[in-house]
Every structure is written in C-alpha cells, then in structure tokens.
Amino acid sequence: MKKLFFAIFPLALLISCNIDLTSKDNKENSVHSIDSINFISQRHLHNQKFEALNFKTEVQWDSLNTISPKKVLHKKGKVHPDIRTFGWHIYSNGSSYKNYNFSMLWGLSYFSYALQPKTGSYKSIYQWKTTSLIDSAKTKGCKVFFSVSNFGSKNNTIFLRNQKAQKTLIDSISSLLALRSADGINIDFEGVSKKDKEYFTKFIIEISKSLKQDNPNYMVSLCLYAIDWNDIFDINAIDSYIDFYTLMGYDYYGSFSKTTGPVTPFKKSKKFGNGLETSVDHYKNKGIQLNKLIVGLPYYGAEWYTKNPEIGTIVTKFKSHPPYKSIRQLYIDSLKTPIQFDPKSASSYIIIKDGNKAYRQLFFEDVQSLSIKYDWIKNNKIGGVGIWALGYDDGYSEFWDLLTEKFSQE
C-alpha cells in the first residue's frame, strides 16, 4: 500500500477492471476494452518522472515536491492490535514523514531498493541509510520494511533466471536491513511473465528462507496485482514463506484507459467492470487467508480530458495522477469545484469545464469513499489497509483522522 517500467507487459491485463477476469469466457464478456500495449501504472509514471534525478538529500526532494513545512495536528489514537495499517513512503516525498501519525501505522515500507536486474545490486536505495523516517517510526512502535522493486517482463526475466544476481540481492538486502534494524521486506515485482512463474516462485521461497535464517524475526511480504490474470502467484507453494500480502488495489483505470473511471471501483458494475471486491475474492479463492491480506488504496487520483461530461465517457487524452494534496489545494480549496459521488464504485469525482467543447474528469478517493472501503475491510475481517502513498496528503489531516476513527483501539 506508486515505477512499473515497460508499457508492454502482462500486468496490463492484471489490473484492468474493464474485463470480467473471473469468467472462463472473459474475453467474450468484456465490459470495456483495454489497450494493453499502452498500460502504465501510476507507480511506473512516477518512476519515469523521478528516477533520473540523483538527489542526495530529502531537502532536495522537499524543494521539488513542495513538502509542507507546517505542522499538522492529528486526532489522538493508537492502531488496534488486530488491524495492520500499512503505508509506503516514496523517496520523492522527502521529509513529509514529519507529519505522519506513526501511532496509527502498524508498519511502513520505504520505497525502494531499485533493483539492477543484471547484477542484483541496486540502482539506488535513495535515503535508506540516512533518513530519520526509520527512527521516528520505530520510536512509535511502527514496523519498518524495505521495498524491493523490479518492473517489466524483460527486467524480471533477466533477474529471475540469474541465481548469482539473486544471491547478490539477498546478501545486499540483508545487510541493509541490519544496518537500520528493520523488520523485513516488501517484494514488488511487476510485469512478471507467465513463462517466469516457476522462477519467481523459487526466488520468493529462497529470499524468505535466507532472510529468516539471518534473522528469524524478519517478515517477508509480497505485493499482489489487482487480479493475477496470468496466474503468476503460486499461492500454495509460497504461502508458508509469506508473512503477509499487500494488494495493489488501484490502477483499475489510469493513463492507459480508453474511458474514464475510478482508480479503485468498489463493486462490480456494468459501467466500470470489476472492482475491489472481485480482486479480494479472487485471492481468497486462491487460498489466501483474509487476515494475511492488506488491501492497498490510493491517495492519488486520475484525470483525463474528454469531450463529454458523463462519467465513463471516451478519453481524449490522459492528464495526470495528482496526489490528494494537489486535488485539495487546486480543485477543492481554491476553485471550490463541487465533488460528486458514484455509489456503485464508492468513488468521488469532479467534472471541470475545459473550454467550449471540452471537459476534464478527475476520479479520486476522499473521506466519503475511503470510509466505505474501510468499513468493508473491518466487516470482512481483512488483515488491514494499505496506503499508496504516505505523504500524498501532506499538509492535511483528514485521512489520518479517518484512520484513527476507523482503526484506533481507543
């Protein structure tokens, strides 16, 4: 609970809410078509934007992304012991963690160990060695994980078929975990092709066994695609080696979409296709115990240009994935744009007139939509909720206060 590096890969089909992925006849029963060649997630777009910047300090990231210096006050609370509230801190969000309510986080993962697939070493680990985030989190009892990321079918094939590179990664990540007295890893390999399934399974087992041999208290977690369309995850084989799973419950619609729609639709519908419920049911049917599953939700939106104001209309052009703080600042606080709500998808959206014959549509999560999804997580005894990404709400307190309201033991 944003990267994903080649436009052509099977994950394009995995994260589509436009196709009935649970049906044997899904291709015939498509609700909408998806342009798989052009699929790219918010994580991938983020990486394309920032990976070339060789910033050495969080101050540089703060300057680039206008991290708020003002102190945000939070409702008091402590996360309930039966719930795992989990978030990802992206390197580009700099020192935004100074406004995190660590008391309401069971754990967080620093994003990321950016894998060099040919060698297993890292292209970058950003500020992992120096960031005060880790000390601040541990002071409040929040567990700290290190994300390991690799994206695209080609990169994954190169790495997963190279045992020497895998050993280098395992040795390297073990040293880096020990350096910061961290609690484990979050594996985020996206775009793994079907032909590499067996190699992927063996890698997951090997890294888990090796890390737990180094430190039995290390926890190993795995990012899941919204739907495992290509059957990449061999749950029966890996489940005993995984402490918890993090479902990437977003990017059902995005830069790749031909029509507008929610980043995270809740229920299956004729207009928007499958949603979060379908994804969770899919993994439950594959054998994952719901108490081991953390459902990641987006703190960002998706915005497109369109010719018509109706939601679900054809896209003229994708605009951006704005973080919640930008949505608040520009559309809600400054322009006072009315927020509308789609009950079926449990998603909020804004329609903006953009010239004489053009519009912009923006779908996003807010307190209303997140409340519904949080209650569903609680009522179904799902393990927890994930946040992609911490700091996307920088300068505002309502999402933290909602976490306290829904998941605090006090």
ZATISE-971779 format. One record per residue (C-alpha): residue in three letters; x, y, z. Coordinates in steps of 0.2 Angstrom, whole numbers, plus 5000, padded with zeros to 4 digits. Example, Ala and Ser with C-alpha at 12.3 -4.5 7.8 and 13.67 -1.06 7.14 Angstrom:
ALA506249785039
SER506849955036
# end
This chain:
MET500050005000
LYS501650214966
LYS503950154943
LEU503250004933
PHE504350004919
PHE503949944902
ALA502249994893
ILE502149814886
PHE501849684899
PRO500549564905
LEU500149674921
ALA499149774909
LEU497849644909
LEU498049614928
ILE497549774934
SER496049804922
CYS494349824930
ASN493749834912
ILE493649644909
ASP492749504919
LEU494349414925
THR493449284935
SER492549214920
LYS493149074908
ASP492349174894
ASN493049344900
LYS493649394883
GLU491949374876
ASN491149454891
SER492249614891
VAL491349764898
HIS492549884890
SER494149854880
ILE495849894887
ASP497349954877
SER498649834885
ILE500049894874
ASN499850064882
PHE499650014900
ILE500650104913
SER500350124931
GLN500450274942
ARG502050194950
HIS502850174933
LEU502450354928
HIS503150414945
ASN504750324941
GLN504950394924
LYS504750564931
PHE505950554945
GLU507250404943
ALA508550504934
LEU508650634947
ASN510150594958
PHE509650694973
LYS510650654989
THR509650735002
GLU507750745007
VAL507950935007
GLN508150924988
TRP506550814986
ASP505650934998
SER506051084987
LEU505550994971
ASN503850924978
THR503451074989
ILE503350975005
SER502351075018
PRO503351145032
LYS501851175043
LYS501451055057
VAL499850955055
LEU498850915071
HIS498150735072
LYS496750655082
LYS497450555096
GLY497450365094
LYS498450205093
VAL498150075080
HIS497049925085
PRO498149775088
ASP497049665076
ILE497249785062
ARG498849815051
THR498849995044
PHE500250005032
GLY500950135020
TRP502350165008
HIS503550305010
ILE504150354992
TYR505950434992
SER505250584982
ASN504050634997
GLY505650685006
SER505350735024
SER503450735023
TYR503550595036
LYS503750735049
ASN501850755048
TYR501450565049
ASN500450505063
PHE501550355067
SER500450295081
MET499150255068
LEU500350145057
TRP500649965061
GLY502049975048
LEU502850065033
SER503950025019
TYR505250135012
PHE505150134993
SER506350074987
TYR507849964983
ALA507849994965
LEU508549834958
GLN509849824945
PRO509249664936
LYS510849604928
THR511849614944
GLY510649604959
SER511349764966
TYR510449924967
LYS510250064955
SER509850174970
ILE509250154988
TYR508950344989
GLN509050395008
TRP508850225016
LYS510450245025
THR510150415032
THR508350455033
SER507650505050
LEU506050425045
ILE506550255052
ASP507050315069
SER505450415070
ALA504350265065
LYS505250145077
THR505050265092
LYS503150255090
GLY503150065088
CYS502950065069
LYS503749925060
VAL504949975046
PHE505149875029
PHE506149905014
SER505349884997
VAL506249784983
SER505649844966
ASN505849774949
PHE504749814934
GLY504449754917
SER504449574909
LYS506149594902
ASN506949654918
ASN506149514928
THR506649384916
ILE508449444917
PHE508449444936
LEU507449284939
ARG508549174928
ASN510149234936
GLN510549144953
LYS512149254955
ALA511149414954
GLN509849344966
LYS511249304979
THR511949474977
LEU510249544981
ILE509949434996
ASP511649475003
SER511449665000
ILE509649675007
SER510149585022
SER511549705026
LEU510449855023
LEU509049785034
ALA510349755048
LEU511049925046
ARG509450015050
SER508749875062
ALA507249855050
ASP505849725051
GLY505849645034
ILE505549675016
ASN504049705004
ILE504349624987
ASP503649724972
PHE504049634956
GLU502849694942
GLY502649634925
VAL503249454928
SER502849354913
LYS501949184914
LYS503549094907
ASP504449154923
LYS503149094936
GLU504248954942
TYR505749054943
PHE504849194953
THR504149064965
LYS505848994968
PHE506549164971
ILE505249214983
ILE505549054993
GLU507449074993
ILE507449254999
SER506249215013
LYS507249065019
SER508849165018
LEU508249325027
LYS507449225040
GLN509049115043
ASP509949285046
ASN508549345057
PRO507049245062
ASN506049395066
TYR506249465048
MET504549475040
VAL504349445021
SER502849525012
LEU502349524994
CYS501449644983
LEU499949564973
TYR499249634957
ALA497449684957
ILE497049524948
ASP498349384945
TRP497749364926
ASN499249264921
ASP499249154936
ILE500949224942
PHE500749194960
ASP500849014966
ILE500049034982
ASN500048854988
ALA501948854985
ILE502449024993
ASP501149055007
SER502148975021
TYR503549095016
ILE502549255016
ASP502049345032
PHE500849455024
TYR500249515007
THR499949685001
LEU498649704987
MET498849844975
GLY497049894975
TYR497250034962
ASP497550074944
TYR495949994938
TYR495850154927
GLY497350264923
SER498450334909
PHE498150184899
SER496250194899
LYS495150224884
THR493650284895
THR493650374912
GLY493350284928
PRO493850264946
VAL495650224951
THR494850104964
PRO493050044960
PHE492249954974
LYS490949844967
LYS490749764950
SER489649864939
LYS489149864921
LYS489950044918
PHE491650014926
GLY491849824927
ASN492649734941
GLY493249814957
LEU494049794974
GLU492849654979
THR493249554964
SER495049564967
VAL494949514986
ASP493849364981
HIS495049314968
TYR496449294980
LYS495349224994
ASN494849084981
LYS496749054978
GLY496949014996
ILE497549175004
GLN496849195022
LEU496049365023
ASN496949405039
LYS498549395029
LEU497949525016
ILE498249715017
VAL497149805004
GLY498149954997
LEU497150104992
PRO497650264983
TYR497950434990
TYR498050494972
GLY496850524958
ALA496750504939
GLU496250654927
TRP495850654909
TYR495250764895
THR493550724887
LYS492350784875
ASN490850744886
PRO490450774904
GLU489750594908
ILE490750484918
GLY491350334909
THR491550434893
ILE492850414880
VAL494550494884
THR495350624873
LYS496950624882
PHE497650574899
LYS498150724910
SER499050664926
HIS498950574943
PRO498850714955
PRO499150674974
TYR497750714986
LYS498550864992
SER498550944975
ILE496750894972
ARG496350984989
GLN497351134985
LEU496851174967
TYR495051104965
ILE494351094982
ASP495051244992
SER495551364978
LEU494251334964
LYS492851264975
THR492451134962
PRO490951034968
ILE491350854972
GLN490150714966
PHE490050534971
ASP489750374962
PRO488850254975
LYS489250094965
SER491050114964
ALA491150214980
SER492250344972
SER492250534972
TYR492450634956
ILE492550804949
ILE491950874932
ILE492851034926
LYS492351134910
ASP493851154900
GLY493451264885
ASN491851274875
LYS491851094870
ALA492951004882
TYR492950944899
ARG494150864912
GLN493650724923
LEU494550684939
PHE494250524950
PHE494950514967
GLU494750444985
ASP494150564999
VAL493450535017
GLN491750485010
SER492450344998
LEU493850285010
SER492550275024
ILE491550145014
LYS493050045009
TYR493750045027
ASP492149985034
TRP492149845022
ILE493949795027
LYS493449795045
ASN491749705042
ASN492549565032
LYS494049545044
ILE495349585031
GLY497049605039
GLY497249785036
VAL497349935024
GLY498750005014
ILE499150175008
TRP499950224992
ALA500750334996
LEU501150415013
GLY501450595010
TYR500250614996
ASP499050705008
ASP500450815015
GLY499850965024
TYR498050895028
SER497450795042
GLU495850715037
PHE496450555031
TRP497550525046
ASP495950575057
LEU494950445047
LEU496250305051
THR496050355069
GLU494150345068
LYS494050185060
PHE495550085066
SER496150155083
GLN495950045099
GLU495550205109
# end
